[in-house]
Amino acid sequence: VILLVHRAHHSAYLGSIFLDSDKQARGLGAEIWRGIEAMYPDIEQWRAETPMFSRRNHNFYVNKCGFHVVKIENPRDIENGSFALLKKREWSE
């Protein structure tokens, strides 16, 4: 896991979560993500980026982790395009 945490701004950037291919598709990535969020309860906004060609990442970040696509860089270039992702903390009162 690579994280850049900016506690003063209550924001963080998720650089990557890496799992060996033999460990994927078992729910481990989502479990790791939940653990990361639990470790940083003060983070209000998470950002991430993923390559356009990596469809499994899109599903993981959006459907499993709750991120939203906020920007698409180079949308016509499958090799160099990317999705900018954002997840804002939902505060329960």
C-alpha positions in Angstrom: 0.0 0.0 0.0 1.2 3.5 -0.9 -0.5 6.4 0.9 0.3 10.1 1.0 -1.6 11.5 4.1 -2.1 15.2 4.6 -3.5 15.2 8.1 -3.5 19.0 8.3 -5.9 19.1 5.3 -7.8 15.9 6.3 -7.0 14.5 2.9 -5.0 11.6 1.5 -3.9 10.1 -1.8 -4.1 6.4 -2.3 -1.1 5.6 -4.6 -1.8 1.9 -4.8 -2.9 -1.3 -3.2 -0.9 -4.2 -4.6 -1.8 -7.8 -4.3 -0.1 -10.7 -6.1 -2.3 -12.1 -8.8 -2.8 -15.4 -6.8 -4.3 -13.3 -3.9 -6.7 -11.3 -6.1 -10.5 -11.8 -6.3 -10.8 -13.0 -2.7 -12.0 -9.8 -1.1 -8.6 -9.0 0.3 -8.3 -5.7 -1.4 -11.6 -4.5 0.0 -10.6 -5.7 3.4 -7.3 -3.8 3.2 -9.2 -0.7 2.1 -11.6 -0.9 5.0 -8.5 -1.2 7.3 -6.9 1.8 5.8 -10.0 3.9 6.3 -10.2 2.7 9.9 -6.6 3.7 10.5 -7.3 7.2 9.3 -10.8 8.2 10.6 -9.9 11.9 10.4 -9.5 11.8 6.6 -12.4 13.5 5.0 -11.3 13.2 1.4 -9.4 10.4 -0.4 -8.0 10.7 -3.9 -6.7 8.1 -6.3 -5.9 7.6 -9.9 -6.0 4.5 -12.1 -5.1 3.8 -15.8 -7.9 3.8 -18.2 -7.0 0.3 -19.5 -7.3 -1.3 -16.0 -11.0 -2.2 -15.9 -10.6 -4.3 -12.8 -9.2 -1.3 -10.9 -12.2 0.7 -11.9 -14.6 -1.8 -10.6 -12.6 -2.2 -7.4 -12.3 1.5 -6.6 -15.9 2.5 -7.6 -18.0 -0.5 -6.6 -16.0 -2.0 -3.7 -14.4 1.1 -2.1 -16.9 3.8 -2.9 -14.8 6.2 -5.0 -16.4 8.3 -7.8 -14.8 9.2 -11.1 -14.3 13.0 -11.1 -12.1 13.4 -14.1 -10.9 11.5 -17.2 -7.5 12.4 -18.5 -6.9 11.6 -22.2 -10.2 9.8 -22.7 -9.4 8.7 -26.2 -6.0 7.2 -25.4 -6.5 3.8 -23.8 -2.8 3.5 -23.1 -2.2 6.9 -21.5 -5.6 7.8 -20.3 -6.5 7.7 -16.6 -9.4 8.2 -14.2 -9.1 10.6 -11.3 -11.1 9.3 -8.4 -12.5 10.9 -5.2 -14.1 9.6 -2.1 -15.5 12.0 0.5 -16.2 10.8 4.0 -19.9 10.4 4.8 -20.3 11.6 8.3 -23.0 9.9 10.4 -24.6 12.0 13.2 
